[in-house]
Amino acid sequence: MRVLSGTFDQSDFIRFSKYFGRQCTANAVAGACKANVVNPSLWTPQTIDECLMTGNRLFELSYELLPSTFNHLYLRPDELYSTVSFPENEITFQVAVNEVFDGTSINSIATVSNDGPTNYCLHDAILCFFHNFHYGIFTCQVESIAVMKIENEYYVFDSHKRCKNGLRDGANGAAVLVCFADINELIIHLKALYRCSRCCSAPTAVCSSCQFSISPLIITNVTNITYHAQSNTNANSNVNNKRVSQLELARNAKKNKKTNKLLQKNKKVPAKKQIIVNNETQSSSPAELIDKIYDLRIRPTQVKYERTPEMKAKNVEQICKRYNTDVLVKETKSKQVKEKYQNDKSFRESHSKKMHEKYNTNESFKISHSKKMQEKMREKYNTNDSFKNSHNTNMKQKYQTDANYHNKLLSNAKNSYQSLQGSKRKLNYQNLYHASKKTKISLQERFNEQKREMPTVICTCCAQLFFKKSTVHELTLKIDKSLRISD
């Protein structure tokens, strides 16, 4: 296995400020088209950089030509513009949508029906794909890379941040071109790159996190463009100006309002914006042309971004809005920040410094952060026994050695005890009050019930006490027959 790294990757915010991190499908198509005209064994780091710049232009052009109702962050291979423009070539491609190879997970086993396999495992999908095609777009876990077979060698063009082994790198990686001498090495590399811990234990399960597809890419036409000295003929001028402003023409063809003005400007493009050379010099190489494009288009935007606080604030606001509204962007960004925090010491120090400053100046953030940290510490204390033991030991040592901490704990305990005693007295008083009130109500109800009831038995002495003027005989006549008088 051989790995060739570029100098940056698709998440470079300075170079790709508008669509950074989203162009992997377009970059994969650009890499496959470049491999069709230049053997990957002859590539250099500048070739990889050229593919990234071309892929970004392809993504921007494709996104601009889509309907205004299109609101997805990423593009499928069949949604891209069908022509890739390099400084020396224009390549037209086609995606075989009806022959896409799908798999339920990286570790799945093929499901076979009467018409053939409906869901491939990775091994069978790669074998069947390269039996019929040479270029393809492999998509898994919201990432797309180019897989290619050229002269009995297999290649992967990956525009994401990768390390020197072609695997994931959160801090210092770059886009890579990986070469394999055997198809089994390619399969092992893809499994290592997109292995999912959830489905490793159950190879037959359908895992939504690592479903994959391989879209065949067919190169239909290649047009060579030779850069030569600038002549005075209108034909050469029109060709060069058309090469410079292809994206602008596409945008204005969609809007249909400024097309004529743009065509008039195209006839008189300033010399500093033309990607051509003077009569006195020779034709430029692709690397030099990329440097010119960077100096003319990207560097001024970078300088303007650094010098304009309004532009920077607006861009930060847009990124924050995307982060808060799109769950996928939030997950990927959080994952990148965590990896960078673990691997990059300078980023870790600067992040800690910013958090300390925000903690000391923002009171609401201080309260919310303290609550979150307390919850995390409690959860860790209750679940992790080793952390619990070490924490108790450290607190005991601090209690014995630190007088301020000792006094603080005592004062907190005193305040807690006093507040507890006060609340206890209040609670007892409330309970006593409610109990006495309930007792009073129950006695009153009992008295009323007894008052309403007629006596069933009455003695003669009580009768004489209550009714002194009446004799016993008269009393018996007055009382109901159901009343029984006892002697």
N, C-alpha and C positions, 0 to 999 in steps of 0.2 A: 504494500500500500504506500502510495506517495501522496503527499499533501502540499499544495501550493496555496499560500495565503496572500490576500490582497492587503491594502493599507487601511481600509475602513470597511464598514458594513452598511446595510440598508437603514439602520436606526441612527445614523449620523444626523443629528438635528441641524447642524450648520449647513450641510450640503442639501439635505432633503427636508427643509423646515415644514413644508406644507403637508406632504404625504409620508413622512418618515415612519418606518416600521410597517408599512402596509403594502409595499411593492413586491413582495416575494414572488407572486405568480408572474408578474411582468419581468422580473429579474431572471426567473427560471427560463422563460421563453427567450429572453435576450441571450442567456448563456447557451441554450441549445442551438439557436440560430448562429451564434458566433462559432460554435464548434463545427457547424456544417461547412464553414468557409475557411476556418483556421484550425488545424489539428490541435486538440488540447495538449498534446505532448510538447507543443511549441509555445504554449502560453507563458506569459510573464505576469507578475503582480499588476502591472499596468493594464494588461488585458482584462483581468478581473475587475479592476476599477472602471474600465471602459464599459463593461457589461452592466455594472450597477448604474452608471450614469445613463446609459441607453435605456435600461429597464425603467428607470424613474421617468424619463421622457415618455416612454410608451404608456406607463400607467397614467401619467398626467393627461396625455392625449386621449386615452380611452375613457377616462373619467369625465373629461370635458364633453365628449361626444355622446355620452349616455343621456337618457331623458332626465329632465329636472326632477321627476318623481323618484328617481333612484336614490336610495338613502343607505345603502350598505357600505361598510367600511372597506371590505375586501372584494376583489373581482375574481370570478372563475376564469379559466383559460379561454372559454368560448366567448367571454364578454370583452376580451381585449381587441384592440385595433389590429387588423390582420397584416400589417406591414411594420417591420422593425427597421429603423434607419440607423446604420452605422456611418462613420465618416467616409468609409470607402465602399460600402455595400448597402443596398436596400433588399431586404429579404422578406418575401411573402410566405406566410404559413397558414395552415389550416388545422383545426382541432377535430379529431374524429370522435364526435360526441357519442355516436352509437356504439363505439367499441371501447368504452371506458371499463377498466378492470376495477371492481369494488371488492373490499374485504371488510368483514365485521370487526376484526381486531388484529393487532400485530401477531398475536399468538394463537389465532383461531385455526380450526381445521376446516377444510373445504366442505361445503354442503353440496351434494350432488343430486340433481334431478334427472328426469328423462331427457331433457334437452341439453344437459351438460351442467357443469358447476355454476351455481348461482352466486355463491360467496366464496372467494378464494382465500386461502391462507397466503401469507406473504411470499413464501417460497414458490408456490405454484403460480401466483400472480406474476412474479418477476420472470419466471421461466417462460410462461405463455406470452408475456408481453414482448420480451426480446426475441422470441421466435418469429414474431410478425413485424416488429417495429424497431427503430434505432433511437428515436428521441421520444421522451415522455416527461410529463409533469407529475411528480409524486406528491400527493397532498395528505397530510396527517397532522392532527392536533393544531389546526389553523395555521399550518406552515406548508409552503410549497417549495420544492427543490426540483432541479432538472436531473434526470437519470438518462444516461446515454451509453450506447455501445458503438465503438469506433475501432476498427481494425483489431478485433478480438480482445479489446480492452474495454473495461467498464468505468464510467466516470459519473461523479456526482458534483454538480455545481450548486453550492449552498450560499445564499446571500446573507444568511443570518450570522450572528456573532458566534464564531467557533474557535476552538483552541488549535494548537499545532497538530493534534490528532484528528481533527475534523469533528470533534464532539462539542457539546455545549460549553460555553465560557461566558460567565456573567460580567466580566470586567474588561479584559484586554484582548478580546477576540476580534476576528475580522472575517470577511467572506472568504470562502475556500473553494478550491477545486481538488477533489480527491480522486485518485486513480486506483483501480483494482485490477489485478491480473486474472482473477477468477470471480465468477458470479456468486459463489458462496461467500466470498469476502464482502461483496456488496450487500448481501442479505444480512450478514452479521452486523455490518455497520448500521444499516437501517434499523435493525432491532435494538441495537445499543442506543441509537439516537432517539427513538420514539418508544422505548419500552415503558409499559404502564404497570405500576406496582399492583393495581387492583385486579388485573386479569392474568398476571403471571401464574398465580396459584390455580387458576381455572382456565386452561387453554381453549376449551370449547365454548366459553361464555362469549356473549356479544357485549363488547365494551364500547360505549359511546365516546370515551376519551381517546381511543386509539384506532378508530375506524379509518381506513385509508382508501385512496383511489389513485389510479394511474391513468392519466389522460394522454392518449397518443398524439404526438405532434408531427405533422407532415409538412416538410418544406416544399412549397410548390414552385417558387421562382426566386432566383438570385440575380440581381442587377448590379454589375460592377460600375463604380464611379471613380474615374481617375481625376485626381486633383492636379491641376497644371497652372502655369502662370496666367495671370489675369490678362485677357485680351480685350480689344475694343469692340468686339462683335456683340450684338444684342443677345444672341443665343447663349453664349457662355455666361453672360451676366445674368440672364434669366434663370439658368440652371442653378448657378451658385446662390442667387438670392432665394430661390425656391427651397434649396437645402437649408438655408439659414432660418427661414420663417415658416417652416412646415406646421409647427404647433399653432402659430398665430393664424395661419390660413384656416386651419381646422376649426379653431374657436369662432372665427368670424363667419365661416360657412354655416355654423350652427345659428348664430345670431341674425345673419342676413341683413344687417343694418350698416356695418362698416366695411363690407367686403371690397367695395370699389376703392375706398380710401386706402385700405391696406394694400391692394394691388398697385395703386399709384406709388405708395411708399416703397413697395418691393422693388420697383424699377430704379429707385434711388436710395438703396440702403447705404448708410454711411460706411466708409471703408473700415472703421474700427470695429464694426459689428459683423463684417463679412468673414466667413471662415475660409478665406483664400489667402494666397501669398502674393507678394509683389512680383513685378516682372524681373526684378534683380535676384530673386531667391529661388530655391528649388522647392518642390512640393513637400508639405509637412507630413510627419508621421502621425498615426492615430494618437499617440501619447501627447505630442505637441498640440494637436488640435484640442484634446481634452483640457490641457492646461490653458489654452486660449479661451475655451468656453468657460472655464472656472474663473479666469481673470475678468472676463467681460460680463458674466451674468451672476455668478454666485458671490464673488468677493464684494461687489458693491452692496448687495443685499445684506451680507454679513456685517459690513461696516455700518450700514444704515440701522441694522438691528441693534448693534452695540451702542450707537450714539443717540438713538431715539427711544426715550423711556415710554412714550405712548404706544409705539409699535410693539415693544417688549411686553408691556402690560396687557395689550390686546391679545397677543399671542398666548400669554400665560392664562388669560381668562378663557380662551378657546380650548386650551389643553385641559384646564380644570373642568370645563363643561363636559368635554368628552369623557373625562375620567369619572365624573359623577353620574353620567347618563348611560354609558356603555359598560356593561358588566365585564365583557371580554377584555376591553382595553384596561379596565381597572385591575383585573387579575394578572394580565401580562405585565403591566407596569409595576405592580406590587412585587411580582416575582423577580423582575429585573432589578428593582431597588434592593430587595433582600440579598440577591446574589452579589450585587455590587458592594453592599454594606459588609458582607462577609469576606470578600476578596480584596477590596481596595481600602488600604489603611488610611490614606489621605481623605477619601470620601467619608470614612467612618468618623474621623476626627472633626471634619467640617460639619457633618450632620449633628454630632453631639454638641458642638459649640452653638449651632443655630437653635437646637432644642433647649439648651440652657438659657439662651437669651430670651426665647419666646416664653419659657416657663417663668422667668423673673419679671417679665414686662406685662404679660397677658394674664389677668386674674382668672378669667373664665377658663382659659386653656389650662391653667395651673390646677383648678379644682377638678375639671374633667380628667386630666391626666393622672392626678393623684387617685381618683376613684378607680380608674382603669388599672393602675398599677397595684392598688390594694386588692382588687378582685383577682388579678392574675397571681399575686403572691399568696392569697388565701387558697386559691385553687391548687397552686403548686405545692403549698404546705400540706394540704389535705390528701393529695394524690402521690406525692413523691416522698418516700420515707427517708432517703438519704439527705434530701434537702431539708426535711423537717429536723433531723438530728443535728445537722451542721448549723442550721439557723438557731436552734435552741442553745447549742454550745457557744456560738458567737454572741448571742444576747446575754448569756450568763457572764461571759468574760467582760463584755462591755459594761454590764451592770456593776461588776466588782471593781473595774478600773476607772471608769468614767464617772466623775462626781456629778457633772451636769446632767448626764443621762439618768443617773440614780435619782437625783432630786426631781427631775422631770417626771419619772415614772411614779414617784411617791405622790407628787402633787396631782397627777392625773388620777391616781387611785383614790386620793382623798376627795377630789371633786366628784368622781363617779360614785363613791360611797355616800356623800352628802346628797347628791341628786337622787340616788336610789332610795335613801331613807325618806327624803321629802316625798317622792312619788309613792313610797310605801304607806306613809301616814295618810296621804291624800286618798289612796286607794282604800285603806281601812275605813276612813271616815265615810267615804262614799258607800262602801259595802254596808257599814253599820246603819247609815241613813236609809238606804234602800231596804235593808232587812226590817228596821223598825216600821218603816212605812208599809211594807207588805204585811207585817204582823197586825198593825192597826187596821188595815183594810180587811184582813181576814177575820179579826174579832168583830168588827162592825157588821160584816156580812153574816157571821154566825149569830150575832144578837138579833139581827133582822129576821133571819130564818126562824129562830126560836120564838120570836115575838109573833110571827104569823101562824105558828102551829098551835092547834088546840090541844089542851092537856087531855090525856086519856084516863088518868087516875088522879084523884084528889081526896085527901083525908078530911075528916070532920073538923079537926082542929084548925086546919088551914081555911076551911070554909067559914068557920065561925070568925076567924081573924079578918078575912076579907069582907065578909058580909055579916057584920055584927048585928044589924037590925033584923036580919032574917033568921028564921028558925031553920033547923035542919030540914024539916018537912017542906017548908016553902022553897028552900034552896033546891031540893031535889026536884021540885016541880019546874023550877026555872031552867035547870040544866038539861041539856039534851038527853034523850033516852039512851043514847050510845055511851054517855059518860057513866063510868062506874065509880061509886063512892065506897071507900073502904072505911071500916070502923077503926 
